[in-house]
Amino acid sequence: MLKANWLRSKALAIAWFLIMNVLFFLPGSALPKEHWLAEIHIDKWVHVGLFVVLIFLFCSAFNFSLLKKAWMILITAIIYGFLVEVVQKFWVPNRSFDLYDVLADTAGSILGLFVWLRVNKKNKPL
C-alpha cells in the first residue's frame, strides 16, 4: 500500500498551480530560444507533464473519491489551459495563443486523471 501522505497535501497542489502560473505568464523574452528542441516539440511535452501533475495532485489532495468530482477538476483544468492561452495572447509580451498548447494541456489533464484513477484504485486510500 502506498503511504505517501505528502501527495495528499493541499499546499503542494496549490504550490504546483502557482508555479505553473509563473511559468505560463513569463514574457516570451524570458523563455529559452528553441533550436533542436523545436523538432521534438519539447514545449508540448512540458504542457502535458505540467497538467498530468496538476490533475494528479488536485485529485489526491482534495480526495475526489467520486469520479463525478474528478471530472469537475478535469473540466476546470481544460478551461484553465484555454484561458492561459488567451491571457498569453492579449496580455503577455512576446507570447501568443497556440491551439496545440491547449490540446497538450487537455491531453495532460486526461492522462493525469487516468494516472490518478489507476493509483487510487490500486492503493486505496492514497
C-alpha positions as CSV (number, residue, x, y, z in Angstrom):
1,M,0.0,0.0,0.0
2,L,1.3,3.4,-0.9
3,K,1.8,5.6,2.1
4,A,2.6,9.0,0.6
5,N,0.6,11.4,2.7
6,W,2.6,14.3,1.1
7,L,0.8,13.6,-2.2
8,R,-2.4,14.5,-0.4
9,S,-1.1,17.9,0.6
10,K,-3.4,20.8,-0.4
11,A,-0.4,23.1,-0.1
12,L,1.6,21.0,-2.6
13,A,-1.3,21.1,-5.1
14,I,-1.7,24.9,-4.8
15,A,2.0,25.5,-4.9
16,W,2.2,23.4,-8.2
17,F,-0.6,25.5,-9.6
18,L,1.1,28.8,-8.6
19,I,4.4,27.6,-10.2
20,M,2.6,26.7,-13.4
21,N,1.1,30.3,-13.4
22,V,4.5,31.8,-13.1
23,L,5.9,29.7,-15.9
24,F,2.9,30.3,-18.2
25,F,2.9,34.1,-17.8
26,L,6.6,34.7,-18.2
27,P,7.2,37.1,-21.1
28,G,8.4,35.3,-24.3
29,S,11.8,37.0,-24.0
30,A,12.4,35.2,-20.7
31,L,12.0,31.8,-22.3
32,P,14.9,29.8,-23.8
33,K,15.3,30.1,-27.5
34,E,14.4,26.9,-29.3
35,H,16.7,25.2,-31.7
36,W,16.7,21.4,-31.9
37,L,14.1,21.2,-29.1
38,A,11.5,22.6,-31.6
39,E,11.9,19.4,-33.7
40,I,10.8,17.2,-30.8
41,H,8.1,19.7,-29.6
42,I,9.5,19.9,-26.1
43,D,7.2,22.7,-25.2
44,K,4.1,20.5,-25.8
45,W,5.6,17.7,-23.7
46,V,6.2,20.2,-20.9
47,H,2.5,21.2,-21.1
48,V,1.4,17.6,-20.9
49,G,3.7,17.0,-17.9
50,L,2.6,20.1,-16.0
51,F,-1.1,19.1,-16.4
52,V,-0.6,15.5,-15.5
53,V,1.0,16.5,-12.2
54,L,-1.7,19.2,-11.6
55,I,-4.6,16.8,-12.0
56,F,-3.0,14.1,-10.0
57,L,-2.1,16.4,-7.1
58,F,-5.5,18.1,-7.0
59,C,-7.5,14.8,-7.2
60,S,-5.2,13.4,-4.4
61,A,-5.2,16.5,-2.2
62,F,-8.9,17.2,-2.3
63,N,-9.9,13.5,-2.0
64,F,-12.0,13.2,-5.1
65,S,-13.2,9.8,-4.3
66,L,-16.2,10.1,-6.6
67,L,-15.5,10.1,-10.3
68,K,-18.0,12.9,-10.7
69,K,-15.9,15.2,-8.7
70,A,-12.7,14.2,-10.5
71,W,-14.4,15.0,-13.8
72,M,-15.1,18.5,-12.5
73,I,-11.4,19.1,-11.8
74,L,-10.7,17.7,-15.3
75,I,-13.1,20.1,-17.0
76,T,-11.8,23.0,-14.9
77,A,-8.2,22.2,-15.9
78,I,-9.1,22.1,-19.6
79,I,-10.8,25.5,-19.3
80,Y,-7.8,26.9,-17.4
81,G,-5.5,25.7,-20.2
82,F,-7.6,27.5,-22.7
83,L,-7.7,30.7,-20.6
84,V,-3.9,30.6,-20.2
85,E,-3.5,30.8,-23.9
86,V,-6.0,33.7,-24.2
87,V,-4.1,35.6,-21.5
88,Q,-0.8,34.9,-23.2
89,K,-2.2,36.3,-26.5
90,F,-3.5,39.5,-25.2
91,W,-1.5,40.4,-22.0
92,V,1.8,38.6,-22.0
93,P,4.6,40.3,-24.1
94,N,6.0,38.1,-26.9
95,R,3.6,35.2,-26.3
96,S,0.7,34.0,-28.4
97,F,-2.3,31.7,-28.5
98,D,-1.3,28.2,-29.5
99,L,-4.1,25.7,-30.1
100,Y,-1.6,22.9,-29.8
101,D,-0.8,24.0,-26.3
102,V,-4.5,23.7,-25.4
103,L,-4.5,20.2,-26.9
104,A,-1.4,19.3,-24.9
105,D,-3.0,20.7,-21.7
106,T,-6.1,18.7,-22.4
107,A,-4.1,15.5,-23.1
108,G,-2.1,16.0,-19.9
109,S,-5.3,16.6,-17.9
110,I,-6.9,13.4,-19.2
111,L,-3.7,11.4,-18.7
112,G,-3.4,12.9,-15.2
113,L,-6.9,11.7,-14.4
114,F,-6.2,8.2,-15.7
115,V,-3.0,8.0,-13.6
116,W,-4.8,9.2,-10.5
117,L,-7.6,6.7,-11.1
118,R,-5.1,3.9,-11.5
119,V,-3.1,4.8,-8.5
120,N,-6.2,5.4,-6.4
121,K,-7.7,2.1,-7.4
122,K,-4.6,0.1,-6.5
123,N,-3.7,2.0,-3.3
124,K,-6.9,2.8,-1.5
125,P,-6.7,5.2,0.2
126,L,-3.8,7.1,-1.4
